[in-house]
Amino acid sequence: MAGPYSGVRVVDTTGLAGAYATRLFAGLGAEVIRLEPPHGSPLRTLAPFAESIEPPENSLWWAYLGMGTQSVVVDPDDGDALAQILSEADVVFEDRLPEQSPITADLLPDTAIRTTIVPFGLTGPKRAWKTSNLVSWAASGVLYTTGFQDKVPVAPAGHLQLALHASAASALVGTLLALRARRTSGTGQEVEISMHEAALMFAPETGVPVFLDDRVHRERSGNRRDLGRPFGLYPCSDGFVSIIVLMPRHWSAMAEWVAETTGNETIMEEVFQDLGVRMESQDLIDTWVEELTVGRTRLELFTEGQRRGIPITPVNTVSALVDDPHLQAAQYWSKTQLPNEVEVTVPGAPFRTNSDWWNITPAPLLGQHTELHLG
């Protein structure tokens, strides 16, 4: 079944900054053309790599982010080829400032949506600054609040580069809204995404608290947050679980569980119903809770926590996720093929619809669709 954006042509000139957005566009039915230089997109250089496949087709990140898209190789100096591709574009994604971009206004149809993803936006004293995922975390303040108090700040995300993906997700939403507006206006719009601002949107310590304007210095709190107790990661026999106890009913259930399991009647004393008291005694509370968790598995703690109405979540490993009976029952996982025709499991659609139109083809080979679009 054709997706809701079938017939929309999206041209992606970005690297990782726009890749997740255009991949979702492909899932929504759009024709997504990835413009690649002769040596290939930077996405093709992202590890891990499939050992049995030769570069530039061996990146597993490319195999995932390139799904559903088309690869057209365009030499950066070939203005005619660029103009030909852009002449029928409905949407163009780019990650360069206007004065640095080869895409000029005269190359785009009047109805085209131009989405620009840049480090600090198109205005302001930092507009020309360069960035990376790490710079975005640092500039948003999230980096300073991540880690342990007695150690230096640490990056809150791994190779996934969450700030870039958050920017891409914001770009997708802004672009979909611009396309919706085009239905009535008949004209295109400029969509601007600042990676710095996208990171600030979901920064728990430096985003929302700004509303308070309290200028309170917020220390790093390690893998347990100073919002309640117990609150954070706790060890168990096969890894860790996340426990969040904020509501009074959560604490009552947690204290009763600890008392039943360990024989600790002190934890049931009324004084600990007060969140402030628990915060003052957080090391003691953590010790009592760990006496409960260390001898049980993630699944045992999760199952019993659910029964008691306590928010407990397993910290899953990759193998645990793949074998998760819930994800299997929900038919979340999808399949794709690598260039050597080996079938692999990949995450499925990030949403559900009544119509079964989500269908993503394997990532293209370098230049696989060049002749199709440039003859």
C-alpha positions in Angstrom: 0.0 0.0 0.0 1.3 3.5 -0.9 2.4 5.6 2.0 0.8 9.0 2.8 3.8 10.9 1.2 3.9 8.8 -1.9 4.7 11.2 -4.9 6.8 13.6 -2.7 10.4 13.8 -3.8 12.9 14.4 -1.0 16.6 15.3 -1.8 19.0 14.7 1.0 22.5 16.4 0.7 23.3 15.9 4.4 25.3 13.3 6.3 24.2 12.1 9.8 22.4 15.4 10.5 19.4 14.6 8.3 19.8 10.8 7.7 17.1 9.7 10.3 14.6 12.2 9.0 14.9 11.2 5.4 14.9 7.5 6.3 11.5 8.1 8.0 10.4 10.1 5.0 11.1 7.0 2.9 9.1 4.9 5.3 6.2 7.4 4.9 6.3 6.7 1.1 8.3 9.5 -0.2 10.9 9.1 -2.9 14.2 9.9 -1.1 17.3 10.7 -3.2 20.6 10.7 -1.3 23.1 12.8 -3.2 26.5 11.3 -2.7 30.0 12.5 -3.7 32.0 10.0 -5.9 33.7 8.5 -2.8 30.3 8.0 -1.0 28.4 9.5 1.9 30.1 9.9 5.3 27.4 7.5 6.5 29.3 4.8 4.7 32.3 5.2 7.0 30.5 4.6 10.2 31.5 1.5 12.1 30.6 -1.3 12.8 31.3 -3.0 9.5 30.2 -6.3 8.0 33.5 -8.2 7.6 32.3 -10.2 4.5 31.5 -7.0 2.5 33.9 -4.7 0.8 33.7 -0.9 1.4 31.9 1.4 0.7 28.9 -1.0 1.2 30.0 -2.6 4.5 28.8 0.0 7.0 25.9 -1.4 9.1 24.8 2.2 9.9 24.5 2.8 6.2 22.6 -0.4 5.9 20.1 0.9 8.4 19.9 4.6 7.7 20.0 4.1 3.9 17.0 1.8 3.9 14.3 2.9 1.5 16.4 5.6 -0.1 18.1 6.0 -3.5 21.8 6.7 -4.2 22.7 9.2 -6.9 26.4 10.2 -7.3 26.9 13.8 -8.2 30.3 15.5 -8.5 30.4 18.6 -6.4 31.5 20.6 -9.4 28.8 19.3 -11.7 26.3 22.2 -11.4 24.1 20.9 -14.3 23.6 17.5 -12.6 22.7 19.2 -9.3 20.2 21.5 -11.1 18.6 18.5 -12.8 18.0 16.6 -9.6 16.8 19.7 -7.7 14.4 20.9 -10.4 11.7 18.5 -9.4 12.3 18.4 -5.6 9.5 18.9 -3.1 11.9 18.9 -0.1 15.6 19.5 0.2 17.6 18.7 3.3 21.0 20.3 3.8 23.5 20.9 6.6 25.4 23.9 5.4 24.9 27.6 5.9 23.4 29.3 2.8 26.6 31.1 1.8 28.5 27.8 1.9 25.8 25.8 0.0 25.9 25.1 -3.7 22.1 25.1 -3.6 21.0 28.5 -4.7 17.4 29.7 -4.6 17.1 29.7 -8.4 17.8 25.9 -8.5 14.7 25.1 -6.5 11.0 25.2 -7.5 9.0 27.9 -5.8 7.0 25.1 -4.1 10.0 23.4 -2.6 10.6 23.1 1.2 14.2 23.9 2.1 15.2 22.3 5.5 18.5 23.4 6.9 20.1 21.7 9.9 23.1 23.6 11.2 24.9 23.7 14.6 23.6 27.0 16.0 20.9 28.2 13.6 21.0 30.8 10.8 21.2 33.9 13.0 23.2 35.0 16.1 26.9 35.4 16.9 27.5 31.6 16.8 25.9 30.9 13.4 29.2 30.1 11.8 30.6 28.0 14.5 31.3 24.3 13.7 30.0 21.5 15.8 29.8 17.8 16.5 27.5 15.6 18.6 29.8 16.2 21.5 29.8 20.0 21.0 26.0 20.0 21.0 25.9 18.2 24.3 28.4 20.6 25.8 26.7 23.7 24.5 23.3 22.6 25.8 24.7 22.0 29.3 23.7 18.4 29.3 27.3 17.2 29.2 28.2 19.0 32.4 25.4 17.3 34.3 26.2 13.8 33.0 28.5 11.6 35.0 29.7 11.3 38.6 30.5 14.2 40.9 34.1 13.1 41.5 34.9 12.6 37.8 34.9 14.7 34.6 31.7 15.0 32.6 31.0 12.2 30.2 29.1 12.1 26.9 25.5 10.9 27.5 25.2 8.9 24.3 27.4 6.5 22.5 28.0 6.0 18.8 24.4 6.7 18.1 25.0 10.4 18.3 21.7 11.3 19.9 21.9 15.0 19.4 22.2 14.6 15.6 19.2 12.2 15.6 17.2 14.6 17.7 17.9 17.3 15.2 16.8 15.1 12.4 13.6 14.2 14.1 12.8 17.9 14.7 13.6 18.5 11.1 11.2 15.9 10.0 8.3 17.4 12.1 9.1 20.9 10.8 9.2 19.7 7.2 5.9 17.7 7.5 4.2 20.9 8.8 5.6 22.9 6.0 4.3 20.4 3.5 0.9 20.6 5.1 0.9 24.4 4.9 1.8 24.1 1.2 -1.5 22.4 0.5 -3.3 25.7 1.0 -0.6 28.3 0.2 0.9 26.6 -2.8 4.4 27.9 -1.9 7.4 26.5 -0.2 9.0 27.5 3.1 12.4 27.6 4.8 12.7 25.2 7.8 15.6 26.0 10.1 16.9 23.5 12.7 19.6 24.4 15.3 21.3 21.3 16.8 22.0 23.4 19.9 18.3 24.2 20.4 17.2 20.7 19.6 19.4 19.4 22.4 18.1 22.0 24.8 14.5 20.9 24.1 15.0 17.6 25.9 17.8 18.5 28.3 16.4 17.5 31.7 18.7 19.6 33.9 19.4 22.6 31.7 16.2 22.8 29.6 13.1 22.8 31.8 14.7 24.3 34.9 15.5 27.4 32.9 11.8 28.3 33.4 12.6 28.7 37.1 15.4 31.1 36.4 16.9 30.0 39.7 20.5 29.8 38.5 21.0 26.8 40.8 24.2 24.9 40.1 23.3 21.3 39.3 25.9 18.7 40.1 26.4 15.5 38.2 24.5 12.7 40.0 26.0 9.5 38.3 23.5 6.8 37.5 21.1 7.9 40.2 19.2 11.1 39.9 18.6 13.5 42.8 14.9 13.6 42.2 13.8 10.9 44.6 14.9 7.7 46.3 15.2 5.1 45.1 15.7 6.7 41.6 18.1 5.4 39.1 20.1 2.2 38.3 20.4 -0.7 40.8 22.4 -3.9 40.5 20.8 -7.3 40.1 22.1 -10.8 39.5 22.3 -10.4 35.7 22.8 -6.7 35.2 20.9 -3.6 36.3 17.3 -2.4 36.6 16.0 1.2 36.6 13.8 2.1 39.6 11.8 5.3 39.8 10.0 6.0 43.1 8.4 9.4 43.3 4.7 9.0 44.2 3.8 8.1 47.9 2.1 4.8 46.7 5.3 3.8 44.9 7.3 4.2 48.1 4.8 2.4 50.3 4.9 -0.6 47.9 8.7 -0.5 47.7 9.2 -0.3 51.4 6.8 -3.2 52.0 8.6 -5.3 49.4 12.0 -4.6 50.9 10.7 -5.4 54.4 9.0 -8.7 53.3 12.2 -9.8 51.5 15.0 -8.7 53.8 13.2 -8.5 57.1 14.1 -4.8 57.4 11.2 -3.3 59.4 13.0 0.0 59.8 12.2 0.9 56.2 8.5 0.8 57.1 8.7 3.6 59.6 6.5 6.6 58.8 9.3 9.1 58.7 10.5 7.7 55.4 7.2 8.5 53.7 8.6 12.0 53.5 10.6 12.5 50.3 12.9 15.0 51.9 13.9 12.5 54.6 14.6 9.9 52.0 16.8 12.3 50.1 18.7 13.2 53.3 19.1 9.4 53.8 19.7 8.5 50.2 22.8 6.3 50.8 20.9 4.3 53.4 17.9 3.9 51.2 20.1 2.8 48.3 21.8 0.2 50.5 18.4 -1.2 51.7 17.1 -1.4 48.1 20.2 -3.1 46.8 19.8 -5.8 49.4 16.5 -6.6 47.6 17.8 -6.3 44.0 21.2 -8.0 44.0 19.9 -11.5 44.4 17.3 -11.4 41.7 17.3 -11.2 37.9 16.1 -8.3 35.8 13.0 -10.2 34.7 12.2 -11.3 38.3 12.4 -7.7 39.6 10.5 -6.3 36.6 7.7 -8.9 36.9 7.3 -8.4 40.7 7.6 -4.6 40.4 4.8 -4.6 37.9 2.6 -6.7 40.2 3.2 -4.3 43.1 2.7 -1.2 40.9 6.4 0.0 41.2 8.1 1.6 38.1 10.9 -0.9 37.5 12.5 -1.4 34.0 15.2 -3.9 33.0 18.4 -2.4 31.6 18.4 -4.6 28.5 21.4 -5.9 26.7 21.2 -6.3 22.9 20.5 -10.0 23.1 17.8 -9.4 25.7 16.1 -7.0 23.4 16.2 -9.3 20.4 14.7 -12.1 22.6 12.1 -9.8 24.3 8.8 -11.6 24.1 6.9 -8.4 24.1 8.7 -7.0 21.1 8.3 -10.3 19.3 4.6 -10.4 20.1 4.2 -6.8 18.8 6.1 -7.8 15.6 8.4 -4.9 16.1 11.5 -6.3 14.4 11.9 -6.0 10.7 14.2 -7.7 8.1 16.5 -6.3 5.5 19.3 -7.6 3.2 22.9 -6.7 3.2 24.6 -6.3 -0.2 25.8 -9.9 0.1 22.1 -11.0 0.3 22.5 -12.0 4.0 19.2 -11.3 5.8 19.6 -9.3 9.1 17.2 -8.1 11.8 16.7 -4.4 12.2 14.3 -2.1 14.2 10.9 -1.7 12.6 8.7 1.3 12.2 8.7 3.7 15.2 5.0 4.1 15.1 1.8 2.0 14.3 -0.9 2.7 11.8 -4.1 1.0 10.8 -2.8 0.7 7.2 0.1 -1.6 6.5 2.1 0.6 4.2 5.4 0.7 6.0 7.8 -1.0 3.7 11.6 -0.2 3.5 13.8 -1.6 0.8 17.5 -2.4 1.4 20.0 0.4 1.4 21.3 1.2 -2.1 24.7 0.6 -3.5 26.8 3.6 -4.2 25.4 5.3 -7.3 22.8 2.6 -7.8 20.2 5.1 -9.0 22.5 7.7 -10.8 21.5 6.6 -14.3 17.9 6.5 -13.4 17.8 10.2 -12.5 20.6 11.6 -14.6 20.4 9.4 -17.7 
